[in-house]
Amino acid sequence: MSESSLIIQSLREFLRREVESVSAKIDKEDFYPREIVKKLGELGFLIPLYSNLSHYDMVKTLEEIAKVSGSLALIADAQGELAGEMIRLYGNDLQRKSFLEPMSKGEIIASLALSEPSGGSDIGSMKTYAEKKGSWIVSGRKMWITQGIYADIFITVARTGNSRKDLSVFIIPRGKCIETSKIEVMGNRGTGTAEVIFHECEVPEDYVIGEVNNGWEMINSVLEVGRLAISGIAIGLAERALEEAFQWANSREAFGNKLYNFQGIRWYFADSIAKINSLKALAKEVSRKFDENSNDKGVYVSMLKLLSAEIAQEIVDTSLQILGGLGYAKGSSVERIYRDVRVMRIGEGSDEIQRHIISKYSEKYGIPILD
Ligand SMILES: Cc1cc2nc3c(=O)[nH]c(=O)nc-3n(C[C@H](O)[C@H](O)[C@H](O)COP(=O)(O)OP(=O)(O)OC[C@H]3O[C@@H](n4cnc5c(N)ncnc54)[C@H](O)[C@@H]3O)c2cc1C
């Protein structure tokens, strides 16, 4: 067994031992699994890239977590591949030591505060702004922020100039200037989705990440990593739903025969298995592009994210169909996955935004085709 397989195997064991029995509670009680997040950190799985794992190991980590709890996977993504990645890629030594290191251990909870009530897709229309008055003063309103209710720090994107792309990124610790309120969402419950308002928060220069007015570029590269992560989550959700349906089809009888023996049902599985494995192969290829920092990794991760989200939703829907009424019942894990998987087509760049990226790239450089 390779070192990477051993690492994933140890994660699987942890998830089976400590998370499987809590995943229904996370959803049902909207329960934020603080202790589990901490343990994931102690084991080095909360920010895999900071733990020196490869991009594909990061995808596999999220895939495994999503098989057990979509909510926990989204929490890990928000902490690791969104907030964490901003500091890992662009933070200075002090920011890495003071924030990223404790974030990786689950000692500090962090959110990426990017989307706003006026729109998540059109980042250039952002209204949150920061003015330099000795320190920076940040004011504005953010929406849909994962972990927003629980975050100790907010990696906040704000306007610092007049052009659409004049954006900068600030680390803002929770304090009196920050108001958070819960947003009820259909799936991925327990992730602390919130509206976050910054009322003239004073931020020292040391808490600016990267260069002032370079936020546009920084956000885009962080979101690319986020899209790779989301693809892993989508694949994991689809795999789990399919496994549940497979077990059911092999035990449930109708018309004197196992469900799995009906050709209509077998073909559902054949199609889904082929699609999941195609996604995994693409995820591996795209991850390699990230490891090698290829120039075209952005367009390929858009393809992967678009397909993973759409196909995962389709597979989960098919799995629910195979489970019949049971799949529609509260308490069934496929019912939960059906709600969890839906956001994969919206967050970190919707389907439409991925299509936009792919078509714009093709217009500029010609159709991208893998070697
Ligand atoms: C559960 C959850 C967790 C989230 N977590 C975070 C987080 O941690 N941090 C954060 O910053 N954000 C987060 N988000 C926000 C998420 O990134 C946005 O919802 C997403 O980017 C879409 O933005 P929007 O909802 O404002 O929709 P809009 O941008 O208003 O878009 C609405 C619809 O129009 C489509 N559309 C927009 N522009 C175009 C176009 N040019 N062409 C065609 N169609 C278009 C979109 O694809 C979408 O279907 C989260 C959202 C959810 C639901």
The ligand as an SDF file (V2000), in Angstrom:
LIG
                    3D

 53 58  0  0  0  0  0  0  0  0999 V2000
  -24.6290   26.5810    1.7070 C   0  0  0  0  0  0  0  0  0  0  0  0
  -23.8200   27.6850    1.0940 C   0  0  0  0  0  0  0  0  0  0  0  0
  -22.5430   27.9440    1.5860 C   0  0  0  0  0  0  0  0  0  0  0  0
  -21.7790   29.0020    1.0650 C   0  0  0  0  0  0  0  0  0  0  0  0
  -20.5690   29.2980    1.6260 N   0  0  0  0  0  0  0  0  0  0  0  0
  -19.9240   30.4520    1.2510 C   0  0  0  0  0  0  0  0  0  0  0  0
  -18.7410   30.8890    1.9400 C   0  0  0  0  0  0  0  0  0  0  0  0
  -18.2520   30.2170    2.8500 O   0  0  0  0  0  0  0  0  0  0  0  0
  -18.1760   32.0690    1.5640 N   0  0  0  0  0  0  0  0  0  0  0  0
  -18.6860   32.8380    0.5580 C   0  0  0  0  0  0  0  0  0  0  0  0
  -18.1390   33.8940    0.2940 O   0  0  0  0  0  0  0  0  0  0  0  0
  -19.7950   32.4380   -0.1260 N   0  0  0  0  0  0  0  0  0  0  0  0
  -20.4350   31.2780    0.2040 C   0  0  0  0  0  0  0  0  0  0  0  0
  -21.5700   30.8800   -0.4600 N   0  0  0  0  0  0  0  0  0  0  0  0
  -22.1020   31.7200   -1.5380 C   0  0  0  0  0  0  0  0  0  0  0  0
  -21.9810   31.1010   -2.9270 C   0  0  0  0  0  0  0  0  0  0  0  0
  -20.6530   31.1380   -3.3460 O   0  0  0  0  0  0  0  0  0  0  0  0
  -22.9320   31.9090   -3.8360 C   0  0  0  0  0  0  0  0  0  0  0  0
  -24.2650   31.5570   -3.4780 O   0  0  0  0  0  0  0  0  0  0  0  0
  -22.6860   31.6230   -5.2910 C   0  0  0  0  0  0  0  0  0  0  0  0
  -21.4530   32.1460   -5.7090 O   0  0  0  0  0  0  0  0  0  0  0  0
  -23.8010   32.2390   -6.1700 C   0  0  0  0  0  0  0  0  0  0  0  0
  -24.0220   33.5740   -5.8120 O   0  0  0  0  0  0  0  0  0  0  0  0
  -25.4920   34.0850   -5.5190 P   0  0  0  0  0  0  0  0  0  0  0  0
  -26.1600   33.1380   -4.6070 O   0  0  0  0  0  0  0  0  0  0  0  0
  -25.4130   35.5090   -5.1050 O   0  0  0  0  0  0  0  0  0  0  0  0
  -26.2490   33.9860   -6.9060 O   0  0  0  0  0  0  0  0  0  0  0  0
  -26.1310   35.0410   -8.1110 P   0  0  0  0  0  0  0  0  0  0  0  0
  -24.7270   35.4140   -8.3330 O   0  0  0  0  0  0  0  0  0  0  0  0
  -27.1140   36.1210   -7.8880 O   0  0  0  0  0  0  0  0  0  0  0  0
  -26.6340   34.1370   -9.3090 O   0  0  0  0  0  0  0  0  0  0  0  0
  -27.9940   33.6810   -9.4090 C   0  0  0  0  0  0  0  0  0  0  0  0
  -28.1030   32.7520  -10.6040 C   0  0  0  0  0  0  0  0  0  0  0  0
  -27.7530   33.4510  -11.7880 O   0  0  0  0  0  0  0  0  0  0  0  0
  -26.7150   32.7730  -12.4530 C   0  0  0  0  0  0  0  0  0  0  0  0
  -25.8280   33.7350  -13.0990 N   0  0  0  0  0  0  0  0  0  0  0  0
  -25.1410   34.7600  -12.5390 C   0  0  0  0  0  0  0  0  0  0  0  0
  -24.4010   35.3890  -13.4420 N   0  0  0  0  0  0  0  0  0  0  0  0
  -24.6210   34.7580  -14.6270 C   0  0  0  0  0  0  0  0  0  0  0  0
  -24.1370   34.9180  -15.9580 C   0  0  0  0  0  0  0  0  0  0  0  0
  -23.2580   35.8740  -16.2780 N   0  0  0  0  0  0  0  0  0  0  0  0
  -24.5850   34.0830  -16.9170 N   0  0  0  0  0  0  0  0  0  0  0  0
  -25.4620   33.1050  -16.6350 C   0  0  0  0  0  0  0  0  0  0  0  0
  -25.9520   32.8840  -15.3880 N   0  0  0  0  0  0  0  0  0  0  0  0
  -25.5290   33.7000  -14.4060 C   0  0  0  0  0  0  0  0  0  0  0  0
  -25.9860   31.9880  -11.3800 C   0  0  0  0  0  0  0  0  0  0  0  0
  -25.2880   30.9130  -11.9050 O   0  0  0  0  0  0  0  0  0  0  0  0
  -27.1460   31.5560  -10.5240 C   0  0  0  0  0  0  0  0  0  0  0  0
  -27.7520   30.4230  -11.0970 O   0  0  0  0  0  0  0  0  0  0  0  0
  -22.3110   29.7820   -0.0060 C   0  0  0  0  0  0  0  0  0  0  0  0
  -23.5840   29.4900   -0.5280 C   0  0  0  0  0  0  0  0  0  0  0  0
  -24.3370   28.4770    0.0210 C   0  0  0  0  0  0  0  0  0  0  0  0
  -25.7220   28.2360   -0.5420 C   0  0  0  0  0  0  0  0  0  0  0  0
  1  2  1  0
  2  3  1  0
  2 52  2  0
  3  4  2  0
  4  5  1  0
  4 50  1  0
  5  6  2  0
  6  7  1  0
  6 13  1  0
  7  8  2  0
  7  9  1  0
  9 10  1  0
 10 11  2  0
 10 12  1  0
 12 13  2  0
 13 14  1  0
 14 15  1  0
 14 50  1  0
 15 16  1  0
 16 17  1  0
 16 18  1  0
 18 19  1  0
 18 20  1  0
 20 21  1  0
 20 22  1  0
 22 23  1  0
 23 24  1  0
 24 25  2  0
 24 26  1  0
 24 27  1  0
 27 28  1  0
 28 29  2  0
 28 30  1  0
 28 31  1  0
 31 32  1  0
 32 33  1  0
 33 34  1  0
 33 48  1  0
 34 35  1  0
 35 36  1  0
 35 46  1  0
 36 37  1  0
 36 45  1  0
 37 38  2  0
 38 39  1  0
 39 40  1  0
 39 45  2  0
 40 41  1  0
 40 42  2  0
 42 43  1  0
 43 44  2  0
 44 45  1  0
 46 47  1  0
 46 48  1  0
 48 49  1  0
 50 51  2  0
 51 52  1  0
 52 53  1  0
M  END
$$$$
